[in-house]
Structure formats: C-alpha cells, structure tokens
Amino acid sequence: MNPSVVIGFLGTQLDAGRGRGRWEKWRPTVSLGRFEDFLPERIELLVDMRRSTALAQQVKADLLEVAPQTEVILHDFFVPDPWDFEQMYTRLFDFVRTYPFDPDNEDYLVHITTGTHVAQICLFLLSEARFIPGQLLQTSPPRKQNADSPGSYSLINLDLARYDLIAQRFARASEESAQVLKGGIATRNADFNRMIEQIERVAVRSKAPILLMGPTGAGKSMLARNLFQLKQSKHELKGRFVEVNCATLRGDGAGSALFGHVRGAFTGAQSERAGLLKSADQGLLFLDEVGELGADEQAMLLRAVEDKRFPPLGGDKEVSSDFQLLAGTNRDLTKAVAQGQFREDLYARLNLWTFHLPSLRERREDIEPNLDFELERYARNHGERVSYSLEARRRYLEFATGPQASWPGNFRDLGASITRMATLAEHGRITVDVVDEEIGRLHRSWGESVRESSPSIAAAAKLLGADWSDVDRFDQIQLAQVIEICRSCKSLSDAGRTLFQASRARKQSSNDADRLRKYLARFGLDFERIRAEG
C-alpha cells in the first residue's frame, strides 16, 4: 500500500488545549497520530499563522510525541473571512492547483472534521471534482471521554458507483429524467432510447447550446419543451421557455423579433420592444429551423450566444440575456456552410452537442406506444376516452408499420391520423370501417406529396390516375424510373436494352422488349401510351 498523506485544517477550537489537561481532551488533528491501524506518513496542516501560530506549533509538537514517524508540514493559509464561500474556495483552489500531488505513489485523505463548515464544504467539492485526488477522512471522539482512546475514524469514497443503494437511486432518477424527455412514451427503438439517455446526461451537466437535427415532424419541438421541463424540475432554469420558428422571420422584422428594438429604430417602431432573446433570460430559447435565419441575424445570434450581450436594433446600449440555446433544423447545416448559406463560426458554436432525431419510418416499433399516447392526449384535450376494437387496432398497426406507410410528416402525420379517427369514432369506438377510411385518406394524401416531390413520380401517378394509390411505394418508385426511361427511348426494344443491359451482358435476357411489355402490362400500361402522353 502507498503511504497516506492527510490534508486538513487546524481546528482552532477542537484542537486547542493547554497544559497536561490537553491530553484529557479529544483533539481531532492529534488523534490522527494515535490510531493503531492507521498512521499517516505526512500531515499537511492548513493554518492561519496570523492568529494560530502558537496552537499550530503545540499540535505539531504533540503529534511528534505520539507519532514521531509522521511528518507534519504547516502551511500558512490566510483567508480574510473564513466564512465567505468565495474567498475560501478560491484560496483552497489555488492551494490544490499548485500542490504536487503524486497519486501513483501516495494515497491522499482529506480531513473534514476541522475547519469552518464553509471550509469543509469547499474541501468536499474539490475532492468530488477530483482536484484533490483522494478520499474524505472523518474522525470522531470516543463515546465517553477517555484519555486513552483516540476516538474513531471513517473513510468516505466519493465514487458513488461503489454504493449500491445510491447507484440504484441515481439509475432510477436518470430513467425518470429520460421518461420526461420522451414525454412519458414507452419508446422501443434502441437507437432513439440511447440518444435520449445521452441528451439527459448533457441536459443536467451542461449549459452549452444543443442542436437537434431531423426531418419535419420528428419531434424536435416536443423534445425541446420536455428538456425545458426537465431542467426546470432540477431548478437549473428560472426563466421561461421561448420557442421561435425562424422560418417565419423575414426582413427587418426578424431582427426586431429576436433582439428587440428601440423607439424609432425603423418606420413603425413607435415604442421599444424587448425581443425574444431577452424574454428567454434565465430560461431556454428554442430556435426551430435555425438554418432559415438571415446572415445579419446569424451574426447577432453568435455574439449573443458567446457574450450573453447584444444591442437591440437601432440602439447603442447593449442588453444582457443569459439563456441556454436549443436549436433545431431539418437542413443539412454542413452543406449550408459549404454553400455560404450559414455561418461557419455559428455552426461550430452550435455543433458542440448535436443529436439527430430519426424519422418515423426509422422508428416503426415506436408507432404502437405513440398510438396509445395520442389517444391519451385526445382524451385529455376533448374529455372523451376513445379506444380501438381489436381488429381495427390490428389493421391500423399492420398498415402503419408496414412498407406502404411512408409517413412523410413523421409523428405529426401520425398524430393527425389518430385524431381524425378518434373524432369520427362512434360511441368512443374506432372500428375497422373508420380505419379503412383513414388508410385510404392517407394513401391519397401521400400520393399528392409524392407527386409534388419528384417529377418522374408525378408523371407515373398521372398515367395511372386513381389506380396510383393502390400501388405499393416500392413499385411506385420503380415504375416511375421505368416510365422515365421509356420516354427517353425511341422504341420499346431500345428501352428494353437500356433497362436490362446487365442481364444482356450475362446472356440472361433473350427478349428485352417482351420482358418490358409484360412489366408495363401489370399496371395497365403500354409503351405507345407512355410515349403519347409524355
């Protein structure tokens, strides 16, 4: 075992004593040299030499008498007000930063029995933060005053993972925090749950900006509100939750809305305006769609994040606002930076903690718990509890989790879908008929969104008309590409050779034109019609 080194304060009251009678009194620092099963090699004693030099020399001499092999080193440790936390912590911090710790060859013990309560708290904090690489040492007097007994001592290891009950409580608290972030939804997707665990750790340990990336409707706004609720429950935020959709900010109004303005800053500015950043002071500011901010607003936001100060529009006097920033975007900010559409320095500031929220298609196992969550929310909002029949629930989940469900609006689409069915349910019961009607509605809606997103798919959808919604998404994408190639070729044979070129090279295709004709016939199409309606 390594030799032990004790660091502690001289107890101006507890360690005091004069004459032979001092040996009848329990003195915590002197007791360190009297334990049979523990003897430190060195004691580093912090002393206010302006007030306690004589006492320190007496204690040192007494330790030499009871433990001659223990070296006692006195450190002149003056603090103007020992009960002032800032003064005491600063002085101790400076001491430990310059102390030559050698944890590989020495074991350090921090004696927290002596010193003011403020000093004891500061020693604990410095040890817990590992500025002092050691354990806490607590000494106690004997139960009955006895000159022959040094009392007792105990070691406190600050590695909380070593204490089962504490570790279990921490694990439960962390799980409860994660449930807050998930809005009470029993999510099943392993990757999403791991991400939530990371966000929970970051949320309670850091005040740095957090960037949430993901498609529209993936739950960024809900997660932001839940994160605020979590931090507020832990008393980390005193202010408000302020949410801003940056896509709605345009022109001169953007800077005014965010940073405020002084009277007369621009035409129509009849009075002062505080601005949303100021409203978020001591709270959480969620800038959704942050990638839509203009260049001027980006520059001002960077300054506000770094300095916590910014000038309102038209003003010379800066205002302060100490907020935590949470930003959301469905854009690729790395690409936006490369294209000169987003400031690189602002992105670097936001990119310390970046989390990518997956789409609903990537979390299909979470559709069922979200279905239950949305029904509960409907009951709270409308005062009516609605449920599915067994067959209706099975039918809807089979569709919602299957490949034909694209969910382009992600959880926003899912929530709207469940709300529609709950509203149309008779006597609080969602039936198979209601589910089938909703599935048809979603097919039609998604068909429109798909046609808008791709010219080739739009052309294919136009050719098939009402039959388009009956085609699986997989076949829709494939068919759209086939139709596009057909329209670019002069003949059915030319189109077949283009589509089946790899098969021809391996001599696996003997009649490309016939193969293409049969494929098109599956959808009621032929080459001539495709060319004619192109």
N, C-alpha and C positions, 0 to 999 in steps of 0.2 A: 504494500500500500504506500501511496505517496504521503509525505509529511503534510500535516494540516497547518493552515495559516488562518487565524481568526482576525477579522476586521470588525471593529466596533467603536462605539463612543465611550468615553469615560463617563460614568454615572455620577454627576455632581452631588446627588443626594444619596443614591443607593450605595455608591462605592465609598462614601465618606465615613470617617471614624478616627478617633484619636486614642492614644494610649493602649494599654493591653486590652482594654474593653472592646477595641475594634474587632478582636478575634472572636468575641462572643456574638457578633452581628454577621448576618449573611450579606456578603458583598459579591454581586454577580461577576464582576471582572476578575476578582481574586479567586473566585470559585473555579474559574477556568483552569487553574493550575492544581486543583485538588481532587479531580476525578480519577479513580483508579483505572478505569477502562478507556480514558480519553485524555490525551495530553498533547496540546498543540506545540509545534516546533517554534512558532512565532506568533506574536500578538501585535497587530498593527492598531495602535490606540489613538483615536482622534480626540484631541484636547484643545480647548480654548486656553492657551497659555497666558492670556492676559488676566484670566480670572481663576484658573485652577492649576497653576504650576506646582504648588506645594502638594496638593492632593494627588496629582499625577505622579510625582516623584515618590510619594508614600506608597501608592498602589504598585508602582514598578518595583520598589524595594520588597514589598510583601510578596509579590509574585516570584521574585528571585529567591525568597526564603522558602516558599512551598514548592517551587518548581524551578530549580536552578538551571535545568537544561532548556527551559523555554526563554527565547529571546523576546524582549519587549521593546518595541520601537514607538516612540512618541512623535505624533505629527501635530504641528501647530495648526489648528483648524478653527479659525475665527469666522464667525458669521454675526453680523451686526444684530440681527433679530432671529434667534434660533427657532422662533415660532412662525416665521414668514416662509411659506412654502416655496415661493420663487427663489428667495435668497438661498435657502437650504439646498434645494435641488440643484441649482446652478453650481454651488460650491462643491457639492458631492460629485456632480457630473464631471467637473474639471479634475477632481481628485482621481476618479477611477479611469478617466481617459489617459492620464499620464502615469498611472501605476503600472509597473512592469509585471503584469500577470503572466504566469507560466503554467497553464492548466495541465500540460503534459507531465509536469514533474511535481506539481503541488496541488493539494486539494484546498479549496477556499470555503470558509464558513463565515457567514455574515451574522454577527451577534446583534439581535434586535431587541434585547431586554433593556438596554440602557439608551440614553439619549432622549430627547423630546419625542412626543408622538409624531410630530412632523418629520423628524429625522428618521424615525423607524419606518414611516410610510415611504419616504424617499429611498431608503435602503431596499425596501421590498420592491419598489418599482424598478430600480436599477438592476436588481437581481433577476426579476421576472423578464426584463427586456434583454438579459444576458450581457449587459455592460459589465456586470460583475459575474464572472463565470463560476458561481458556487451555489451552495445550499444555505438556507437560513438556519441559524442556531438559536434556540430559545432555552434560557436557563431559568430555573425556578427554585425558590427557597425550600428548605425542608418543612414538612408539615408542622413539626414542633421545633422551636428554637433550640438548636443543638450545635455547640461549637465544633463537634467532631464531624458533622455532616456538611458536605458542600452543596447539598440540595440535589437537584436532578437536572438533566438536560435532554433536549429532543432535537432531532434534525428534521427539517421540512424541505422536501424535494419539490421544487416548483414545476416539475414535469407532470402536468395534470393527467397525462395519459396513463401514469402509473397508478392512479387511484380509480378503481373500477366504478364506484358509485358516481364520482364526478364525471368520469368519461361517459358513462351511460346518460347522465343528465345533459351533458353537452351534446351528445348524439341526438337525444330527443329534441333539444332546443333547436339544433340545426335542421332536423327533419320538419319541425313545426314552422321554421322560417321558410323552408323550401315550399311547404304547403301554402304559405301566404303568397309566395311569388307565383305559384301555379293557380292561385285563386280557388284553392280547395278542390281542384280537379285531380282525380287519381290517374294521372297520365302514366302510360305504359311504355312509351318509346324510350329505350335505354339511352340513346344519344341525347335526347332532349332532357331527360332527367339528370344526366351528368352535367349538362350545360347549366341547368338551374342550380345544381349544387355549387358550381363554380361562381355563378353570379351571387349566390347567397354569401359565400365567403368574401368575395370582393366588396359586396354592399356593406358588410358590417366592419370591414377593415380599412376601407379606402374612401377618400372623398374625391378621388380623381374622376375626370369625365369617363363615361361609359358609352360606347357606340353599339347600337342594336341594328344589325343588318338583316334583311329578309324581305320577301315579297309582300305586296299589299295584302292585308288581312291575315298575316301570320301571327298576329297577337302582340305587336310591339307596344301599342298604346296600353293595352291591358297589363302587360308586364311592367311598364313604366309606373302605372298607378299602384300596382301591387308592391313594387320596390319602394315607392314613397311610403306606403302603409307600413312596410317592414321597418324602415329606418325611423319612422315616427314612433313606432311602438317601442323602439330601443332608445328613444329620447336623443337621437342623433340629429334630428331636424326640428327647428322651432317654427319655421315658416311654412308657406303654402306650397301646394303642388300647382305649377303653372304649365299648361300644355299649349303649344303653338304648332300649327301646321304651316310650315314655311312655304308650302306651295300656294297658300292663299295670300302671301305677302307680295305686293307688287309696287314698283315705283317708289315715290317719296314716302308713301305710307308705310313701307316696310321698315325703314329705319326708325320712323316715329313710333311704330307699334312696339318694336323691340327695345329701343334705347330711350324713348321719350323725346320730348322737345320742349323748348322754352317758348314763351309767348312771342309771336311774330316771326318764328323761325321760317315760315313759308306762308303762302297765301292760304288763309283759312285757319291758321293757328291762332285762335282767339284767346286761348288760355294754355297754361302749362299742362304737360302730360308726363306722368312718371315713367311709363313704359313697362313692358312685361319683365325685363330683366330685373328692374328694381322691385317689381311685385314679388319676385321669387327670392328676395333677400332672406337668408337663413333657411331656405327651403330647397325644393328640387325643380329645376327648369327642364322640361322635356321639349326639345326641338325636333318634331317629327318632320320627315322629308327635308333634312338639313341640307341635302345636296341641291335643293332648289333655291338656296339663298343667293342673292346677287353678290358681286365682287366687293362692293363697299361694305355690305353687311357682314360678309365673311371677315374682312379686315378688322372691323369694330368688335366682332364677336371674339376673335383671337385675343385682342387686347383685354376684353372684359374677363375672359377665362383666366388669362395669365396674371393680370394685375388686380382683378376684382374691382376695377375702376374704369369709368368711361364717361365721355362727355355726351350730354343729350344733344339732339340736333339743334343747331343754332346757338348753342351755349358754350361758354368758355370755362365754366366751373364744372369740374368733374363730380360725379356722384359715385357712391360705392354700393356694391351689392355682393354679398358673399353667398353665392348659390352653388349647388352641385349641378353639373350639367349632365343630362342624359340625352343623347341624340339618336335619332332613328332615320333610316333611309332604305329605299328599295333599289337605289342606284349603286353601280359599281364605282365607288369613290376613287379607287386606284386608277381606273380608266379615265374618270373625270379629271383627275390630277394630270395625267399624261396628255389629255386633250386641252389643258389650260382652262377647264371649267370650274375647278375647285382648287383652293389654295393648298399648296403642299404643306406649309407650316401649320395650318389649321388642321389638316388631316392627321399630321404627325401628333398633334396635341390630343385629338380625339381617339387616336388609334392605340392608346395605351391598353385599354380593355375593350376588345371588340368581340361580340358574340353574334353568331349567325343563326337566326331563327329559321328552322326548316319549314317548308310548305306543308299543307295538309296532306298532299299526295305522299310525302315522305314520312308521315306520321299516321298512317291509316289505322294502326292499332289504338290510336287515341280518339278515334271518331266515336266509339261507343261511350266512353266516360264523358266526352263533351256533349253527347246527345242527352245524357242524364242531367248534366249541368245546365244545359239550355232549357230543359223542361222545368227545372227548379227555378231558374231565373224567370221564366214565363209565369210560374205560379206566384212568385213574389211581386212581379210587376202588375199582374192582372187579377190577383186574388182568386185564381181558379186553377185547381190542380188537374192536369191532363196526363193521360198515360196511353200507351200503345196496346193494342191487342197483341197476343203472342205472335201471330202470323204476320201482322203488319210490322212489328219491330224486326222480325227476322228478315222480311222482304226489304225493308228500308236499309238495314245494315248490310245486307248482301249487295245491294246496289251501291251504297255509299263507300264501301271498302273495296269494291271491285274495280277492274281496269277501265270500265266505261265511264266512271265518275272522274272528271278532270279537276273539279273544284278550282277554277281559275281565281276566284276571290277568297280562297282558303277558308279560314274559320268564319269570316264574315258571310260567305255563301252558306256555310253550314248553319250558322245561327239564324239567318233569314229563312232558310228552308224549314227548320224545325218550328220557327214562329208561325210560318204560314200554315203548317199542318195543325198546330195547336189551335190556331184561330178558327180553322174550318172544322175542327172535330166536333161532332155532335155528342152532347151529354158527357163531355170530358173524355171521349174515347177516340183515339186515332185508329181508323180502320184501314183495311187493305185498299179500299177504293180511294181513300184520301192519299195514301202513299203512292198508288199508281198515278194518280193525277199529278202529284208533286214531281214524281220522276219524269213524267212527260214534260212538265213545265221546265225542269232543269235541262233536259235534253235540248229543248227549243232555245232556251236562253244561252246555253253553252255553244250551240251551233252558231248563233249570231256572233258570239265573242270570238269563236274560232275563225269565222269568215272575215271578221274585221282584222284579225291578227296576221293573216297570210293570204296573199293574192292567189296562190295556187290552190289553197284550200277553199277560198271563196269561189273560185271558178268551178271546182268539183262540186261544191254544195249547190251552186246554181244549176248545174246539169242534172243533179239527182232530185232537186226540189224537195218535196215533203218527205221523200224516202231517205234523205240525208241523215235525219235524226235516228233512224233505225240501224245505221252502220256503226260498228264499233270504232272507237277512236283510233285504234291501231290500223284498221282498214282505211279509215278516212285519210290518214297521213300517207299511207302507201298509194292509195288510189289517186290522191292529188298529184303525187310525183309522176305517176304513170300518165295521167292526162296531160300534164305539162310537157312531157317528152313527146307524146303523140302529136301535140300541136306544133312542135318544133321540127317534126319529120314530114317528108313529102308523101310517104306511103306506109301502109301497115307493115310491110316487110322491113322497111328501113327502121321503123320504130321497134320492131321485134329484135332486129340485130343489135340495136343500141341497148335495149333493156336486158338482153340475155347474152351479152358479149362474153362474160366469163364462162357460161355454160358452153358456148360455141367453141371457145379455146380448149376446153376439156373434152370436146366432142360429145357432150351430154345433151345437146339440143339439136333436133333434126328439123323442126319446123317452127321457127320463131313466130311467124305470122299467125299460125293457127293457135299457138300457145297464148299469144296476146289476145286474139279474138275471143277465146274461151274465158279468159280472165275478165275482159270487159263485159261479156255477156252475163256474168254473175251479178252485175249491178244494172242490167238492162241497158247497157251502152254499146255502141259500135264506133269504129274508127271514123267513119264518114260523118256521123253526127257530131263527134268531138271536133273535127276539123271545121264543120259547117258553122258551129256555134262558137267558134273561137274568136 
